[in-house]
Amino acid sequence: MSEALAAELEEAKHVIPTLEGFTLVTCVPAQVRAGYKQTDYKHVNIILQFPDRYPQEPVVIQLTSKTLSERLLASLVRMCDEDVRGCLGQRQVLPVMRYVREFIVNNPLCVACDEITAIKRHLIAETDKLKLKQELSAVHLKIVQDLYWMNLKLTVPENYPVEQVSIEAAESNFPDLLKKFFVGQALEIARRCAQPPLKPKPRDPPFKPRPSLLEVCQFLVTECVKRYPQLNCPCCRERVMLRDPEAVAKDPRKRVERVYCGHLYHHGCLAKYLKTPPFKEGKFCPDCGKQIFHEKWRLPPELAEARWASKQARQRELAEVTDFLS
């Protein structure tokens, strides 16, 4: 062992334990091994080995982690290799330790690397956009389907995945009732990933938080923005969301209504359907057969039938008067 390496190892023994988040495991000529931990899920082991011609040759770097992605670690090793090449002939142990720490601190989305890769590969189409804001620990999405679009901001907390992602629909041309439904359901999906069930079953295994970013994006992209503009009204069988989003303002009857079972109707179609017999035991969704509930139409079947009969009687009286006058 050269005197230079001995001096560097002595320095590492004293300095590494003082660096925030670091634990020194081994510091001998064969290797230096240390752990860096920012959170339980941002934890990496750094193993350095010295070639025969060190420090004229770069130190050999290996990174391992039980929580961070292999793809991320491989990229980080390449970046560390490039960085230490600027330190040839000099001490390299502490620069590597500091580089790894700075990378994890400055890239908080590293904890969701595999999820972000899956979102890019499987959920995002050519018309969509995805931007990462590392300084805000946020994923910005613009999802497009036909002429409908939604801008989403998903923020990954520092203690992710123990804490759930937060979701914000910044801008959208979807109806407000759908936008609120999308975000509300997405938040509930995220909550179930990070929090134990309110009423766990006796045979359920102990709850363990799981990542929520990908599950939330799968729901928002596949089940919401991409799906809803292509649904048909169960009554008229036409597109429930008009192909031109601006056209809804010109015809209030084409406003979208969402009923308890989850299906969408045109306002005019639903109103007509709910006010037309038969009324016995309520009205049922033509698509799924479940009973229709909606806050705007709460009449019991008996009263609905009585009103319809009264309306029919008035129309007959009017028709008779018109007949007589003509």
matplotlib code that plots the C-alpha trace (Angstrom):
import matplotlib.pyplot as plt

x = [0.0, 1.4, 1.8, -0.7, -3.4, -2.7, -3.1, -6.3, -7.7, -6.9, -8.7, -11.7, -11.9, -12.2, -14.3, -16.9, -18.6, -19.0, -20.9, -24.6, -26.4, -23.2, -22.2, -18.7, -18.6, -15.1, -12.0, -9.0, -6.7, -8.9, -12.0, -13.9, -17.5, -20.0, -23.8, -25.7, -29.2, -31.5, -34.7, -35.5, -36.2, -33.3, -30.5, -27.4, -24.3, -21.1, -18.2, -14.8, -11.9, -8.4, -6.6, -2.9, -2.1, -4.4, -4.7, -3.4, -6.3, -9.9, -11.2, -13.6, -17.1, -20.0, -23.4, -26.1, -29.5, -32.5, -34.8, -33.4, -33.7, -30.8, -31.2, -30.8, -27.7, -26.1, -26.5, -25.2, -22.1, -21.4, -21.8, -19.4, -16.9, -16.9, -16.6, -13.6, -11.7, -11.3, -9.5, -6.9, -3.6, -5.6, -7.7, -11.0, -12.8, -14.4, -15.4, -17.3, -19.1, -20.1, -21.2, -23.5, -25.0, -25.5, -27.2, -29.7, -30.4, -30.8, -32.9, -35.7, -37.6, -34.9, -37.0, -39.7, -37.3, -38.9, -42.4, -41.5, -39.9, -43.1, -45.2, -43.1, -43.1, -46.6, -48.9, -47.7, -48.7, -47.1, -49.7, -49.0, -46.2, -44.2, -41.8, -39.9, -39.3, -36.6, -36.4, -40.1, -40.1, -42.9, -44.1, -46.0, -48.3, -50.4, -52.7, -54.7, -57.5, -59.1, -59.8, -59.9, -56.9, -55.8, -52.7, -51.7, -49.1, -48.1, -45.8, -43.6, -43.0, -39.6, -40.7, -42.2, -43.6, -44.5, -46.4, -48.6, -48.2, -50.3, -52.4, -53.4, -55.4, -53.9, -55.9, -58.4, -61.3, -63.1, -66.4, -65.8, -67.8, -65.4, -62.3, -63.3, -64.2, -60.8, -58.8, -60.9, -60.6, -56.9, -56.3, -58.2, -56.0, -52.9, -54.2, -54.8, -51.2, -49.8, -52.3, -53.6, -57.3, -59.8, -61.2, -58.5, -59.6, -58.3, -56.3, -54.7, -50.9, -49.3, -49.8, -46.8, -46.8, -46.3, -45.5, -48.5, -47.2, -47.7, -51.1, -52.4, -51.1, -52.6, -56.0, -55.8, -54.4, -56.1, -59.3, -60.1, -58.6, -58.2, -61.4, -64.2, -64.2, -64.9, -67.9, -71.5, -74.6, -76.6, -79.8, -79.1, -75.9, -74.1, -70.8, -71.6, -68.8, -69.2, -66.3, -66.0, -65.7, -66.9, -70.2, -71.6, -72.1, -74.4, -76.7, -77.2, -79.1, -75.7, -74.2, -72.6, -74.2, -72.6, -74.8, -74.1, -73.1, -70.4, -71.9, -72.2, -75.4, -76.4, -78.4, -81.3, -81.3, -81.1, -83.9, -86.2, -85.4, -86.0, -89.4, -90.7, -92.4, -92.1, -91.3, -91.9, -89.0, -87.1, -85.1, -82.2, -79.1, -79.5, -75.7, -75.2, -78.6, -77.9, -80.5, -79.9, -79.3, -78.6, -78.9, -80.9, -83.6, -84.7, -88.4, -89.7, -91.2, -94.8, -94.5, -92.7, -95.5, -98.1, -96.4, -96.1, -99.8, -100.8, -98.7, -100.3, -103.8, -102.9, -101.6, -104.8, -107.0, -104.9, -105.3, -109.0, -109.3, -107.1, -109.3, -112.5, -111.2, -110.0]
y = [0.0, 3.4, 6.2, 8.3, 5.6, 5.2, 8.9, 9.0, 6.1, 7.8, 11.0, 8.9, 7.3, 10.7, 12.6, 10.1, 9.5, 13.3, 13.7, 14.0, 10.7, 8.6, 5.5, 4.1, 0.3, -0.6, 1.5, -0.7, -1.0, -3.7, -1.5, 1.4, 0.7, 3.2, 3.7, 6.9, 7.2, 10.2, 8.3, 4.6, 4.4, 6.6, 4.4, 3.4, 1.4, 2.7, 0.3, 1.5, -0.6, 0.6, -0.6, -1.2, 2.2, 4.2, 7.2, 7.5, 5.1, 5.8, 4.1, 1.2, 2.1, -0.2, 0.9, -1.3, -0.6, -2.5, 0.3, 2.3, 1.0, -1.0, 1.2, 4.3, 2.9, 1.9, 5.5, 6.9, 4.7, 6.0, 9.6, 8.9, 7.4, 10.5, 12.7, 10.9, 11.1, 14.7, 13.7, 11.4, 11.7, 13.0, 11.6, 10.2, 8.6, 11.7, 13.2, 10.0, 10.1, 13.7, 13.2, 10.4, 12.4, 15.5, 13.4, 11.9, 15.3, 17.1, 14.4, 13.6, 11.7, 9.0, 7.1, 6.7, 6.0, 2.6, 4.1, 7.1, 4.8, 2.6, 5.8, 6.9, 3.5, 2.3, 5.2, 8.3, 8.6, 10.8, 13.5, 13.5, 15.3, 14.4, 16.8, 16.1, 19.0, 17.7, 21.0, 20.6, 16.8, 16.8, 15.0, 17.2, 15.5, 16.8, 14.0, 14.4, 12.4, 13.8, 17.5, 16.9, 17.4, 17.7, 19.1, 17.2, 17.8, 14.9, 15.7, 13.0, 13.7, 13.3, 10.3, 8.5, 5.8, 6.0, 9.1, 9.2, 11.4, 14.6, 15.3, 18.5, 19.1, 22.4, 23.0, 21.0, 21.3, 18.4, 19.2, 20.2, 17.3, 14.8, 16.7, 16.6, 12.9, 12.1, 13.8, 12.5, 8.9, 9.3, 10.6, 7.7, 5.3, 7.0, 6.9, 3.1, 2.7, 4.6, 4.0, 0.7, -0.1, 1.3, -2.2, -4.8, -8.4, -10.8, -12.9, -9.9, -9.7, -6.8, -3.6, -2.3, 1.0, 0.6, 3.2, 5.1, 7.2, 4.5, 3.3, 6.9, 7.6, 4.4, 5.4, 9.1, 8.3, 5.0, 5.0, 8.7, 11.0, 8.4, 6.5, 9.0, 11.0, 7.8, 6.7, 6.7, 7.8, 4.7, 6.3, 7.8, 5.8, 8.9, 10.2, 11.4, 14.0, 16.0, 15.8, 19.6, 20.6, 24.1, 22.8, 21.9, 25.5, 25.9, 23.0, 22.5, 19.2, 17.8, 18.6, 15.5, 13.8, 11.0, 8.6, 6.4, 3.3, 5.4, 5.7, 9.1, 10.5, 13.6, 15.8, 15.9, 12.1, 11.3, 13.7, 12.3, 8.7, 9.3, 11.0, 8.3, 5.1, 2.4, 3.7, 0.5, -0.1, 2.8, 3.3, 1.2, 1.9, 0.4, -0.5, -2.2, -2.8, -1.1, 1.3, 4.9, 7.4, 11.1, 14.1, 16.1, 13.5, 12.1, 11.4, 8.1, 5.9, 6.5, 10.3, 10.2, 8.1, 10.4, 13.4, 11.7, 10.7, 14.3, 15.6, 13.2, 14.2, 17.9, 17.1, 15.2, 18.1, 20.6, 18.3, 18.1, 21.9, 22.4, 19.8, 21.6, 25.0, 23.7]
z = [0.0, -1.0, 1.4, -0.7, -0.3, 3.4, 3.9, 1.9, 3.9, 7.1, 5.9, 4.8, 8.3, 9.9, 7.4, 6.0, 9.5, 9.8, 6.4, 6.9, 6.1, 5.8, 7.7, 7.3, 7.1, 5.9, 5.2, 4.3, 1.3, -0.3, -0.3, 1.2, 1.9, 3.1, 3.3, 2.5, 3.7, 3.1, 3.9, 4.3, 0.5, -0.5, 0.7, -1.3, -0.5, -2.0, -2.6, -3.8, -4.9, -5.8, -9.0, -9.0, -10.6, -8.4, -8.3, -11.9, -12.7, -11.5, -8.5, -9.3, -8.2, -7.3, -6.0, -4.5, -3.0, -1.8, -2.7, -5.7, -9.2, -10.9, -14.0, -11.8, -10.0, -13.3, -14.7, -11.4, -11.6, -15.2, -14.0, -11.0, -13.4, -15.6, -12.6, -11.0, -14.3, -13.6, -10.3, -11.8, -9.8, -6.8, -4.0, -5.2, -2.3, -0.8, -4.2, -5.0, -1.7, -2.1, -5.7, -4.8, -2.0, -4.1, -6.9, -4.5, -2.8, -6.1, -7.8, -5.3, -8.1, -8.1, -5.7, -8.4, -11.3, -12.3, -12.1, -14.3, -16.9, -17.0, -17.4, -20.3, -22.0, -21.5, -20.7, -22.7, -26.3, -29.0, -28.4, -24.6, -22.7, -19.6, -17.8, -14.7, -12.2, -9.9, -8.0, -7.1, -6.9, -9.4, -12.5, -15.0, -17.5, -20.3, -21.5, -24.7, -26.2, -29.4, -28.5, -24.8, -22.6, -18.9, -17.3, -14.2, -11.5, -9.3, -6.4, -4.9, -1.1, 0.5, 2.5, -0.5, -0.7, 3.0, 2.1, -0.9, -4.0, -4.2, -7.3, -8.9, -12.1, -13.1, -16.3, -18.3, -20.8, -19.2, -17.5, -13.9, -12.5, -14.3, -13.3, -9.6, -10.0, -11.6, -8.9, -6.0, -7.1, -7.8, -4.3, -2.9, -4.9, -3.6, 0.0, -0.2, -1.3, 1.7, 4.5, 6.0, 5.3, 7.8, 8.4, 7.7, 7.4, 10.0, 7.6, 5.7, 5.9, 7.8, 5.8, 3.9, 2.0, -1.8, -4.5, -5.6, -8.6, -11.3, -10.0, -9.9, -13.5, -14.8, -13.5, -14.7, -18.1, -19.1, -17.1, -17.3, -19.9, -22.6, -21.9, -21.1, -24.4, -26.3, -24.2, -25.6, -23.9, -22.8, -24.0, -27.5, -28.1, -29.4, -28.0, -24.5, -24.7, -27.9, -30.3, -30.0, -26.3, -27.1, -28.5, -25.1, -24.2, -27.1, -26.1, -22.4, -23.1, -24.1, -20.7, -19.1, -16.1, -14.1, -12.3, -9.2, -11.3, -13.1, -16.5, -18.3, -19.9, -21.8, -19.4, -21.8, -22.4, -18.7, -17.8, -20.4, -19.4, -15.7, -16.4, -18.7, -17.5, -16.4, -12.9, -10.8, -8.4, -9.9, -13.1, -14.1, -16.2, -19.7, -19.8, -16.5, -15.0, -11.7, -10.3, -11.2, -8.4, -9.1, -6.7, -9.3, -9.6, -6.2, -6.7, -5.5, -8.2, -7.0, -7.2, -10.5, -12.0, -10.5, -12.1, -15.4, -15.3, -14.4, -17.3, -19.7, -18.6, -19.2, -22.6, -23.5, -22.2, -24.3, -27.4, -26.9, -26.6, -29.7, -31.6, -30.6, -31.7, -35.0]

ax = plt.figure().add_subplot(projection="3d")
ax.plot(x, y, z, "-o")
ax.set_aspect("equal")
plt.show()
